[in-house]
Amino acid sequence: MRGLLDGLRGALAGPLAPEWERAFWAVPRHRFLPERVWIDEDLTACTRGAAPDHWLRAAYANGPVVTAIDDGIGDGGDDTIEGWIDDGTDDVRDPGDGGRRASSSASAPSIVFRMLRLLAVEDGHRVLEIGTGTGWNAGLMAHRLGSERVTTVELDPRLSAQAARRLRSAGLEPRIITGDGAAGYAPGAPYDRVVATCSVRRVPGAWLEQTRPGGVILTPWESPWFRFGLLRLTVRDDGSASGRFSPHSAFTLIRNQRTDLRIYRDVVEDHQIPERSATRLCPWAVAGDDPAARFAIGLRLPDVWRAWHDSPDVHGVASRLWLATTDTTSWAAVDWDSRTDKRLTVWQYGPRRLWDEVEATYRWWLRAGSPGPERFGLTVTPDGRQTPWLHTPAGVLTTGPEGA
């Protein structure tokens, strides 16, 4: 534990606040992990009984620990995404291809404590957590504030029961509700803080309604284009909320906002004849390793998703980037032949020219100075309207095809 604490100080560029360091010692992480976990990129199973030292090292490494794979087969419960397009990966994969994938995990401790710092709880605050998971985060908050001031909501009854047992064994008894986290928990409202351990594409109205004016909502954020970012909103007297994004998070999407879309099942049909064109913009510029570009594109084009298809069965094509709207009416593909980046073939079909929109959005982002996620913000109104902005709330961004 001492090694992890030292690592947290480095990752957070400073020590934990004294109250959170006390919680760190009093609520040990290993007590909230299942007997079996999966580690490393190849998802090697590690069981506490068979390899206790290896299991304990995973528990106190500053990294996520996979607690379930393949739709909850294991100890962690079912927290997967149906299909391949919304699982945060960059490659085209079909769930029936025989490969394994993580479907639930305990977040890296540095992310947990970064979020607790951003939450900025104070003595006497009442907190609603969306997504109990292993129960460790709820336990840390219950130790800091008192069990009676923490409510946590978990959709999966099995996860709720497991978390309740672990919390009781640590002498903590926050209120655990089994239900839909998007609905919050109205009987306990109003809350001073609402914190989610799952990402959203739209902030549920119930969270605004159940947070007092001046209170804070902290949630991981994602778009169909890119799973990345934290959003910290402050609720206003009129029931609206506004705040900035920050980087460095990637969480499973809340279940009622997920989609189940596949290119060849739901989007591309044999009778469709796309238009052919060319581009000089490398697709890796918009869907590669630059998180700032990917975040900005996802924020301005919130109904466009993408996936890489390496080695498609197409002569002369080494890699293909697919784009499609979430309503499946428009799609595009950009082909790379592995020999040149000067002129790439583009295919576009439907009422929208998606690659043209992505390219225009990327050019706008460059002209704006290539801002990172921390330069963007979001305002949410009680009727559910979400308005992104750049630098200040006055710098409203037009989203969708008009914004491109």
Secondary structure, DSSP 8 states (H G I E B T S, - for coil): -HHHHHHHHHHTTS---HHHHHHHHHS-GGGGS-SEEEETTTTEEEETTT-HHHHHHHHTSSS-EEEEETTTBSSS-----SSSTTSS-SB---GGGS---EEEEE--HHHHHHHHHHHT--TT--EEEE--TTSHHHHHHHHHH-GGGEEEEES-HHHHHHHHHHHHHTT---EEEES-GGG--GGG--EEEEEESSBBSS--HHHHHTEEEEEEEEEEEE-SS-EEEEEEEEE-TTS-EEEEEE------B-GGG-----IIIII--TT---EEEEE-S-THHHHSS-HHHHHHHHHHSTTEEEEEEES-SSTT-SEEEEEEETTSS-EEEEEE-SS-SSSEEEEEESSS-HHHHHHHHHHHHHHTT---GGGEEEEE-TT--EEEEESSTTSB---STTT-
